[in-house]
Structure formats: C-alpha cells, structure tokens
Amino acid sequence: MSRQSDFDALGFAIVPKVLDQAACGALRDLLGDAEGAGTRGMLRMPEVVQLAESLLADLVRPHLPAKPIPVRGIFFDKRPETNWLVAWHQDLTLALKERVEVPGFGPWSVKEGVPHVQPPVGLLAQMLSVRLHLDDADSTNGALRILPGSHRLGRLNAQAIQSCRETREEVCCEAKAGDALLMRPLLLHASSRSTSKRRRRVLHIEFAGFDLPAPLEWHENPAHSGPHSPLCGSPLSASVTSCQNAFLPAEPKA
C-alpha cells in the first residue's frame, strides 16, 4: 500500500523531523506561554504565516484538491497549571469573519466572540490540519489519541461516536519535538489529562483546499493581512529542515 493510500485510509500521518531542535526552540521562544489552555488567532503572527505558507503547505498540498489556504491557527500549551482533557469528537466548524446565512452552512455558534459554522461535510473532507509538536508528546503528557479511518464515516452523532469507540482500536499519536501530525478534521480524536510535569506545546494550523462561497470570509485570512517580512535569516528559518513528501504513517499503539 502506498503512503498516499495509507493516508487516505487512516486519515492521519506522522511526518518526522519537520523542524530540528533549534527551530523548535526558536518557535517556542516566539510563541511564549499560551493564554490558558490555548491561544487562538495565531495566523496574525507573520512568522507563523510564513511557516504555514511554506513548509507546512508543502506537507498538505498532495492531499488537497487545490492550493492549501491556511485558515486557522491555535497554539495549545498543556502544562501542570493548564491541564485539561478533550472527549472524543470531530472538528466540525469553520471560524468566519461574520455570520451570513448561506444554504448548506449551519448551525452557527460563537467562540470567544468569533462566529463559527458547520459547513457541508464535502468541504470538511477538503481540509487538513497540521499539529506541529514543539515538545515530545506521549501518553503521559496528553498526546492526541485517534480512531483510524473514522473520517470516512461522515459527520457522527453521539451514538455513532460511541459505536466507533467500541469497534475500532485507538492509536496514541506519540511524537517527538519537531514532528508533525497531519489529520483530517472528521477523524475522531481525543486527549487525556497530562500526568507528567512535562509541557506539551502544539502549533495547530488548519488548511482548506477550497474558496468559501461569497459572501462568507475566513476569520483568519493571511491573504487579507498584507505582505509579511520573509523568514529568511531568522533563527527559525535557518534551522528548518526540508521534508517534502516525507510521510510515514504512525505505528499503532494500543
């Protein structure tokens, strides 16, 4: 089975050594401490936009139907003073600039003042998230857990989620600092509380392979924020490692 077909079947892949240790350190210094469990709006930072539009976009481009558009960035920071768990769920909403009623989009909700909407499932299938690990992650400090292949089942209600949990073997996505986890938003995933004093920092970037129907607009749209200073010469860019098409599916861990 090819790496592409593996990814299509499983809905996730771990790409090792996307960033080296120097780049991870530079990015940790740049991001600092998250606000509570996580900081939204990371695509307002020029350095994050440059990383998303270059190295990370190269990772997701083979798996999207059109040029990848970074549309949302969140910095998660699980540490002893901000420890949490996340129940099994799918990522079903888009963060948009304002609420506009469009057929097929709904229901709407508001998170931290930002309108969110559930789009048609067909659009969610044209999205991909990259979770760039800035620390080692394992079962003791809240590494993501997933149910392989569940992204192919469409939007799931609570009963269907429970059925998946009973019939599919979960995988703990252990990763080293600098590794990237690629995953479909419809993939069922969860996260346990950390039982370790080690931090688990993750830069989460969502990519879309489509344009929104007018008049809808993304809440975070780097294309509308003007030109950004290039990363060339920065500590981050100097230590970024080339890893195009280096997809390696994760080994299941019961």
C-alpha positions in Angstrom: 0.0 0.0 0.0 1.4 3.4 -0.9 1.9 6.3 1.5 -0.9 8.2 -0.2 -3.4 5.3 0.1 -2.3 4.7 3.7 -3.2 8.4 4.5 -6.5 8.2 2.6 -7.5 5.1 4.6 -6.2 6.1 8.0 -7.0 9.8 7.9 -3.7 10.7 9.6 0.1 10.5 9.3 3.1 11.5 11.3 5.9 13.3 9.5 9.1 13.1 11.4 11.7 15.9 11.9 9.8 18.7 10.1 11.7 21.1 12.4 15.0 20.5 14.0 15.7 21.2 17.7 17.0 24.7 17.1 13.9 25.6 15.1 11.6 24.1 17.8 13.4 26.2 20.4 13.1 29.4 18.3 9.4 28.8 17.8 8.8 28.1 21.5 10.6 31.4 22.3 8.5 33.2 19.7 5.1 31.9 21.0 5.9 32.1 24.7 3.1 30.9 27.0 -0.4 30.3 25.7 -3.3 32.1 27.2 -4.8 29.5 29.4 -5.1 26.2 27.5 -4.5 27.7 24.1 -4.2 30.9 22.1 -6.3 31.4 19.0 -5.6 33.8 16.1 -2.0 32.6 15.5 -2.2 33.5 11.8 -2.0 37.1 12.9 1.7 36.4 13.5 3.8 37.0 10.4 6.3 34.2 11.4 3.5 31.7 11.8 2.0 32.7 8.4 5.3 32.3 6.7 5.8 28.8 8.2 2.3 27.8 7.3 2.5 29.1 3.7 5.9 27.4 3.0 7.0 24.3 4.8 3.6 23.2 6.2 1.7 24.0 3.0 4.2 21.7 1.2 3.2 18.9 3.5 -0.5 19.1 2.9 -0.5 20.1 -0.8 -0.5 16.4 -2.1 -3.7 15.7 0.0 -5.9 18.7 -1.0 -7.7 19.3 -4.3 -6.4 22.9 -4.7 -3.7 25.2 -3.3 -3.7 25.0 0.5 -5.1 28.0 2.3 -4.1 28.4 6.0 -7.4 29.4 7.7 -7.0 29.0 11.4 -4.1 28.8 13.9 -4.2 27.8 17.5 -1.3 27.4 20.0 -2.0 24.6 22.5 0.0 24.6 25.7 -0.8 21.7 28.1 1.2 22.1 31.3 0.6 21.4 35.0 -1.1 24.8 35.6 -3.3 24.5 32.5 -4.1 20.8 32.3 -7.3 19.5 30.5 -8.9 16.6 28.7 -10.9 16.6 25.5 -13.6 14.0 24.9 -13.9 12.1 21.6 -15.0 14.5 18.8 -14.6 15.7 15.2 -13.6 19.2 14.2 -16.8 20.3 12.5 -16.7 24.1 12.4 -15.1 26.9 10.4 -14.1 30.2 12.0 -15.5 33.0 9.9 -15.4 36.8 9.8 -19.1 37.3 10.3 -22.4 35.4 10.2 -24.1 35.3 6.8 -26.8 32.8 6.1 -25.7 30.6 3.1 -27.5 27.4 2.1 -25.8 24.3 3.5 -23.9 26.2 6.2 -25.2 25.8 9.8 -25.8 25.6 12.6 -23.9 28.7 13.8 -22.1 29.2 17.2 -19.8 31.8 18.8 -16.5 31.0 20.4 -14.5 33.8 22.1 -16.5 36.3 20.1 -15.8 34.7 16.7 -18.7 33.3 14.6 -18.3 29.5 13.8 -20.4 27.5 11.4 -20.7 23.8 10.3 -20.1 23.6 6.6 -21.2 20.8 4.3 -19.4 17.6 5.0 -17.9 17.6 1.5 -16.0 20.8 2.4 -14.7 19.3 5.6 -13.3 16.4 3.6 -11.3 19.0 1.6 -9.5 20.3 4.7 -6.4 19.1 6.6 -4.9 20.1 10.0 -1.2 20.1 10.9 -0.2 19.7 14.5 3.4 20.8 14.8 4.9 19.4 18.0 7.2 21.7 19.9 7.7 19.2 22.8 7.9 15.4 22.9 4.3 14.0 23.3 3.3 10.6 24.7 0.5 9.1 26.7 1.8 10.7 30.0 1.6 14.3 28.8 -1.6 14.2 26.8 -0.6 13.1 23.3 -3.6 13.1 20.9 -5.5 9.8 20.6 -7.3 8.9 17.3 -9.6 6.3 15.8 -8.1 5.4 12.4 -10.4 5.5 9.4 -13.3 7.2 11.3 -13.0 10.3 9.0 -14.6 8.2 6.2 -17.9 7.9 8.2 -19.0 11.5 7.7 -20.5 13.6 10.5 -21.2 11.5 13.5 -23.7 11.8 16.3 -23.0 10.8 19.9 -24.3 7.3 19.4 -22.2 6.7 16.3 -19.1 8.0 18.1 -19.7 5.5 20.9 -20.1 2.7 18.4 -16.7 3.7 16.8 -15.0 3.6 20.2 -16.4 0.1 20.8 -15.4 -1.3 17.3 -12.1 0.5 16.5 -8.7 0.3 18.2 -7.5 3.7 19.2 -4.0 5.0 18.4 -1.9 7.2 20.7 0.0 9.6 18.4 3.3 9.8 20.1 5.6 12.3 18.6 9.0 13.9 19.1 9.5 17.7 19.2 9.7 18.8 15.5 7.4 16.0 14.3 4.1 17.0 12.6 0.8 15.1 12.8 -1.4 15.5 9.7 -5.1 14.7 10.2 -8.5 15.1 8.6 -10.9 17.2 10.7 -13.5 14.5 10.5 -11.2 12.0 12.2 -12.4 11.2 15.7 -9.8 12.3 18.2 -9.4 12.9 22.0 -6.8 14.0 24.5 -6.3 12.9 28.1 -5.1 15.0 31.0 -1.4 15.0 31.5 0.0 13.0 34.3 3.5 14.5 33.8 5.2 17.7 34.6 6.5 18.0 31.0 4.8 20.5 28.8 3.0 19.5 25.6 3.1 22.5 23.2 1.5 22.2 19.8 1.0 24.7 17.0 -2.2 23.7 15.2 -2.8 25.0 11.7 -5.9 24.2 9.6 -5.7 24.3 5.8 -8.6 24.4 3.3 -8.4 23.2 -0.3 -11.3 25.4 -1.5 -12.6 29.0 -1.5 -15.6 29.9 0.6 -18.8 30.8 -1.3 -19.4 34.5 -1.3 -20.1 36.4 0.9 -18.5 34.2 3.5 -15.0 35.1 4.6 -12.4 33.3 6.8 -11.8 34.9 10.2 -8.1 34.4 9.8 -7.0 35.1 6.2 -3.3 35.8 5.7 -4.1 36.9 2.1 -6.0 39.9 3.5 -3.4 41.0 6.1 -0.9 42.4 3.6 2.7 41.4 2.9 4.8 39.8 5.6 8.5 40.1 6.3 10.3 37.0 5.0 11.7 34.5 7.5 15.0 34.4 5.6 17.8 35.0 8.0 15.7 34.4 11.2 16.7 31.7 13.7 13.5 29.9 12.8 14.2 29.8 9.0 17.9 29.0 9.5 17.1 25.7 11.2 14.0 24.5 9.3 14.7 21.1 7.7 13.4 20.1 4.3 10.9 17.3 4.5 8.7 17.4 1.4 6.7 14.2 0.8 8.2 12.5 3.9 5.0 10.9 5.0 5.3 8.0 7.4 2.1 6.6 8.9 2.2 6.2 12.7 2.6 2.7 14.2 -0.5 1.8 16.2 0.0 1.8 20.0 -2.7 0.1 22.0 
